[in-house]
Amino acid sequence: MPLEWVYEGYEQFNPHFEEIDYKGVKMMIEPSGPYQAKIVRLLSANPQDYLNPNYSPGSVIYFRSS
């Protein structure tokens, strides 16, 4: 496979990530709307947070801005 195909569109990829504290769990998100975001990764020190399926990477969370 030519490298031109592999790297096609790479220059336009510009994700926007934010660190937030959501319900006491520190995480990195990618906003996808005014009141929703996709979880990119957890930054929590609590091992129980990683076992919660609601906080798995790729999950969508809904919130109100404060």
Backbone as a ProteinNet text record, in pm:
[ID]
protein_1_A
[PRIMARY]
MPLEWVYEGYEQFNPHFEEIDYKGVKMMIEPSGPYQAKIVRLLSANPQDYLNPNYSPGSVIYFRSS
[TERTIARY]
84.7	0	90.5	69.8	153.1	133.5	241.2	235.1	141.3	123	30.8	-110.9	-147.3	-280.4	-289.9	-183.1	-183.2	-197.8	-125.3	-124.2	-222.5	-308.9	-406.9	-500.5	-513.2	-600.4	-535.6	-411.6	-342.7	-326.9	-304.9	-284.6	-410.7	-527.7	-653.9	-700.9	-641.8	-683.9	-633.9	-727.8	-692.4	-792.3	-775	-871.6	-859.3	-968.5	-972.8	-1011	-916.8	-940.1	-940.9	-1020.5	-1026.9	-1022	-960.8	-962.9	-1076.2	-1160.7	-1271.5	-1282.6	-1359.7	-1396.5	-1547.1	-1586.5	-1726.8	-1772.9	-1861.1	-1914.5	-1803.2	-1698.7	-1588	-1482.5	-1495.1	-1399.2	-1325.6	-1194.5	-1114.3	-1095.1	-1122.6	-1113.4	-1079.9	-1036.7	-1010.8	-1124.6	-1182.3	-1296.7	-1271.1	-1351.1	-1354.3	-1496.7	-1519.5	-1655.7	-1714.4	-1841.5	-1908.9	-2038.8	-2068	-2187.4	-2185.8	-2286.6	-2286.1	-2294.6	-2362.7	-2379.9	-2346.2	-2260.3	-2219.9	-2074.5	-2012.2	-1872.6	-1845.2	-1739.9	-1696.4	-1576	-1577.8	-1465.4	-1349.2	-1233.3	-1113	-1032.6	-1014.3	-944.9	-971.9	-956.2	-971	-835.7	-838.9	-718.5	-730.1	-826.8	-857.2	-752.8	-732.4	-643.1	-719.7	-851.7	-934.8	-955.8	-909.8	-926.6	-1072.6	-1163.9	-1305.2	-1364	-1312	-1361.7	-1338.3	-1228.5	-1196.4	-1287.8	-1350.3	-1441	-1584.3	-1612.7	-1746.4	-1764	-1856.2	-1873.3	-1922.5	-1980.5	-2025.8	-1909.4	-1791.4	-1674.4	-1572.7	-1612.1	-1517.5	-1490.7	-1368.8	-1336.6	-1430.7	-1477.3	-1573	-1715.7	-1740	-1874.7	-1906	-2033	-2077.1	-2137.4	-2097	-2152.2	-2228.8	-2328.1	-2410.1	-2397.9	-2386.2	-2367.6	-2421.1	-2430.1	-2467.5	-2346	-2318	-2202.9	-2235.7	-2133	-2155.6	-2090.1
-116.3	0	124.3	215.9	336.6	424.7	486.1	572.6	691.2	734	844.2	808.1	681.7	636.6	625.8	580.5	563.9	698	797.5	928.8	1028.5	982	1069.4	1129.4	1260.5	1330.6	1359.2	1317	1336.6	1484.5	1568.9	1712.1	1780.3	1728.9	1789.6	1741.2	1634.1	1579.1	1669	1731.6	1824.2	1808.1	1704.2	1682.2	1786.7	1809.1	1903.6	1826	1811.9	1738.9	1834.3	1801	1880.2	1787.2	1832.8	1760.2	1816.4	1726.7	1770.3	1679.1	1725	1645.1	1621.1	1500.1	1465.2	1371.6	1419.7	1341.6	1285.5	1365.6	1325.8	1240.2	1217.8	1135.8	1225.2	1229.4	1310.2	1232.3	1297.3	1231	1330.4	1276.2	1355.7	1327.8	1434.9	1421	1491.9	1455.6	1525.5	1576.4	1708.2	1761.3	1727.3	1686.6	1654.1	1730.8	1819.8	1902	1998.6	2083.4	2181.9	2118.6	2006.6	1943.6	1795.1	1753.9	1613.8	1602.5	1491	1467.8	1319.1	1281.2	1142.4	1128.3	1025.7	1001.3	945.8	1010.3	965.5	873.9	916.7	832.9	882	793.3	830	871.5	969	1016.2	995.5	920.1	898.1	809	830.6	745.3	632.2	634.9	535	416.2	295.8	179.6	144.4	177.3	146	223.1	340.9	419.2	346.9	271.5	199.4	78	31.7	-81.9	-40.9	88.5	139.2	145.2	66.8	66.8	200.9	285.8	417.2	510.3	479.5	564.6	501.9	404.1	341.5	435	434.5	519.8	492.5	600.3	591.1	616.1	608.1	635.5	784	813.5	952.8	993.8	1111.3	1165.5	1293.2	1321.9	1441.4	1525.4	1655.8	1743.7	1882.8	1963.4	2105	2187.6	2288.1	2374.2	2460.7	2487.3	2564.9	2701.1
0	0	0	-91.6	-95.9	28.7	74.1	192	171.2	48.4	21	63.3	48.3	88.3	239.7	302.3	447.6	517.9	470.5	535.6	474	387.8	324.5	429.1	431	524.7	659	677.9	806.2	840	740.7	764.8	816	780.5	822	958.8	1011.8	1140.1	1251.8	1324.4	1431.4	1546.2	1629	1737.1	1847.2	1917.5	2029.5	2154.4	2246.1	2370	2487.1	2588.8	2711.9	2831.1	2939.7	3066	3150.1	3203.1	3287.6	3408.9	3504.2	3620.3	3609.2	3575.3	3551.8	3662.5	3746.8	3858.9	3946.1	3966.7	4052.7	3984.5	3853.5	3779.3	3680.3	3691.2	3599.7	3469.9	3356.7	3226.9	3117.2	3003.7	2884.7	2787.5	2733.2	2643.3	2511.4	2412.9	2284.6	2266.7	2280.8	2266.7	2129.9	2130.7	2005.6	1988.9	2080.7	2075.1	2192.2	2202.4	2311.8	2449.8	2463.7	2594.8	2592.8	2501.6	2497.7	2454.1	2491.2	2456.6	2456.6	2385.2	2381.5	2474.7	2558.5	2648.2	2567.2	2582.8	2514.1	2605.2	2731.6	2828.7	2969.5	3065.4	3205.6	3261.8	3352.3	3419.5	3569.5	3611.2	3751.4	3817.4	3946.4	4024.7	4092.6	4084.2	4148.5	4054.1	4091.1	4003.3	3976.8	4068.6	4049	3931	3900.4	3786.7	3654.7	3645.1	3522.5	3502.7	3609.1	3599.1	3565.6	3570.4	3539.6	3387.3	3330.1	3184.6	3128.9	3213	3166	3134.8	3186.4	3165.6	3071.9	2994.5	2902.1	2784.5	2731.6	2616.1	2499.7	2439.2	2329.5	2374.2	2504.9	2557.4	2545.7	2528.3	2517.4	2651.9	2700.3	2823.9	2790.1	2871.3	2854.9	2981.4	2965.8	3080.7	3048.9	3152	3138.2	3171.4	3092.8	3122.7	3244.8	3324	3445.7	3438.4
[MASK]
++++++++++++++++++++++++++++++++++++++++++++++++++++++++++++++++++

